Amino acid sequence: MSISELYSLYLAHPKVCTDTRNITAGCLFFALKGDNFDANEFASEALGKGAAFAVIDDASYKTSHQFILVEATLNTLQNLAKHHRQQLKIPFIGLTGSNGKTTTKELINSVLSETFKTSATKGNLNNHIGVPLSVLEIDNDIQLAIIEMGANHQKEIEMLSQICQPDFGLITNIGKAHLEGFGGIEGVKKGKGELYDFLQARDGTVFINEDSSALTEMASKRSFQKTVTYGTGNISKIKGELIDNNPCLRIKWTANNETHEVLSQLTGTYNFENILAAVAIGLEFGLTATQINKGVSNYAPKNNRSQITTTSKNTVIGDYYNANPSSMVLAIENISKLKADKKVLILGDMFEIGETADAEHLSVLQTAISYNFYQVILIGETFKKQSPNGNTVFFKTTPEATEYLKQNPISGALVLVKGSRGMKLETLMELL
């Protein structure tokens, strides 16, 4: 079956599912394969639960006309999304970066939703499966799309850009994320820069954080149809100033010789540039300062990203959705600036760093120790390799740390909990 023929079926059944647990009546089920599963085996189950058709790539499972046989299911899903994108005559904003992608995407969506009916990537569905699914969720009622793109190796952003074909784009920053797959920080620049390459070829608009020397250097090597700059310098089109961070950010921003102020629900000085990016995009799309500030102030973080929770015992900054050396240091520096009599760090191992893992964990440890916090609790096999220092305690696993916290409860403290998702640090929250 050709993509155009499959697209006709999609238009008749515009809901796509890849998980039999989420089947809706009349959907198209795509039987994807993973390292430990082959969804061709569940195609019949999907049809039994109400799917209209099942797209498969194993002929042995085709037993009726409801099974659509293709050469490769994932490739077909991606091509269908690309074809759908080409039919949509609306602006697409694409964003990537080492840190802050999801928060920036949510801020942009909150701002633009003040005027437009938007569609934005749900959660962190930003990979080779999530991006096509995000594109295929967009219907004719949507006026503007915001697509987050993640990557851990070269050519991935290039491929995702070909699917969602952004007209506007930004790279949040360049940091020490996925160093193992990218092959070091220069590899990160090259991989993330694939978005700049696509926008250059498409004559698209690029939003550039001028406070980032890496981004300005990368942009200077390319020629764009239009650039919109933001940052703390006077040369930036949108100039920002951090007024307060205790614990939420209050910023001042200036554009077109007018200055405005907004209080967010975000903590962390590292979120200053994310807010400023949303302001820049709001202005580019014609929103008023009042609409932009409302969108910024209405956004409340979730998904365990810089999320502030006041419990009966402590105030907890939960930032344990993911972690890399850059974001870890920024989070530690942020809590050092907040007002609290007693500060505690609970840090978990950082994954996908590669051969520099030991050195990067040691560097984070040294940063944490340098601030003389009340206590530093480190969890994970890599952190456990380090030597104890003063008020620092180490545990190989999160369950071991759980037992320690049961015996040594923390109270009356400002607590930062941060680590890679695989450390499952969220299980500690009930003790904090």
Secondary structure, DSSP 8 states (H G I E B T S, - for coil): --HHHHHHHHHHS--EES-GGG--TT-EEE--B-SS-BGGGGHHHHHHTT-SEEEES-GGG--STTEEE-S-HHHHHHHHHHHHHHH--S-EEEEE-SS-HHHHHHHHHHHHTTTS-EEE--TT--STTHHHHHHHT--TT--EEEEE---SSTTHHHHHHHHH--SEEEE----SSSHHHHTSHHHHHHHHHHHHHHHHHHT-EEEEETT-HHHHHHHHTS--SEEEEEESSTTSSEEEEEEEESSSEEEEEEETTEEEEEE-S---GGGHHHHHHHHHHHHHTT--HHHHHHHHHH----TTSSEEEE-SS-EEEEE-S---HHHHHHHHHHHHHS--S-EEEEEE---S-GGGHHHHHHHHHHHHHHTT-SEEEEESTTGGGS---TTEEEESSHHHHHHHHHHS---S-EEEEE--GGG-GGGGGGG-
